[in-house]
Amino acid sequence: MTSRPHRSALYIPGANARALEKARGLPVDVILFDLEDAVSPDAKDDARATLGTALASSYGTRLRIVRINGLDTAWGVDDARAVAAMDCDAVLLPKVNGPEDLDALAALIPDKPLWAMMETPQGILNAQSIAAHPQLAGFVMGTNDLAKDLHARGRAAMTTALQHCLLAARAAGIVALDGVYNAFKDEDGLRQECAEGRDMGFDGKTLIHPAQVGPCNEIFGPSDEDIALAQRQIAAFEEAEAAGKGVAVVDGKIVENLHIVTARATLAKATAIAALEPS
């Protein structure tokens, strides 16, 4: 997995030409162009054409991922064939239950990275084998569908599922994005859930409204304090190494090589984020 930022991943309806155009100017790391839930059944065909036209023009440095309909629906195979010819970076498959679902999509789209929506009980239980698929680049947690299937009330009831998918993602070296926060006007609640997801280990969060992008980028990106600490840890450790020591002390805490790996990752992420921002 690279240091490329995945802090914010905004769903954009594939049938909404105005939203597709507006997304070009949003400071979002990932755009999830949606042909599934955000498009009504009678608009599926038009959405493919609208999205294909939009993707023919640049979205800058934003990672462009298209979510198709499931291959077991009336639209999934046509979506996959259309997306195979689109100028996008990856394809997101909903309701992945096992690696065989990804095999079926890979047969239709062999030359693009795949992403998996983790939103069914069976998919959660099979997270390790799904994450190990050779064409898979990332997980997206579908917490709304998962909560429905689990009969769960509240996010805390999904903690085991979230952590299980994170373990599988980290073991496979792929990206893991947290689920959406539905109350898009509640910034305090969004911030709390972003901080929880960040502390749990997610790389970023999926979003349903442009107003959520700023707080999400802030929380999932390294703060000035994080960067300063990383720089001090690296400097102290390099000084200790030069003196023939294996550990250093920063702010009264032991700093070993494992902390330096994290510190360098923090600085790499900060550099990658700065590279995304307009000069």
Buried (B, 14 or more C-beta within 10 A) or exposed (E): BEBBBBBBBBBBBBBBEEBBEEBEEBBBBBBBBBBBBBBEEEBBBEBBEBBBEBBEEEBEEBBBBBBBBBBEBEBBBBBBEBBBEBEBBBBBBBBBBBBEBBEBBBEBBEEBBBBBBBBBEEBBBBBBBBBBBEBBBBBBBBBBBBBEBBEBEEBEEBEEBBEBBBBBBEEBEBBBBBBBBEBBEEBEEBBEBBEBBBEEBBBBBBBBBBEBBBBBBEBBBBEEEBBEBBBBBBEBBEEBBEEEEEEBEBEEEEBEEEBBEEBBBBBBBBEBBEEBEEE
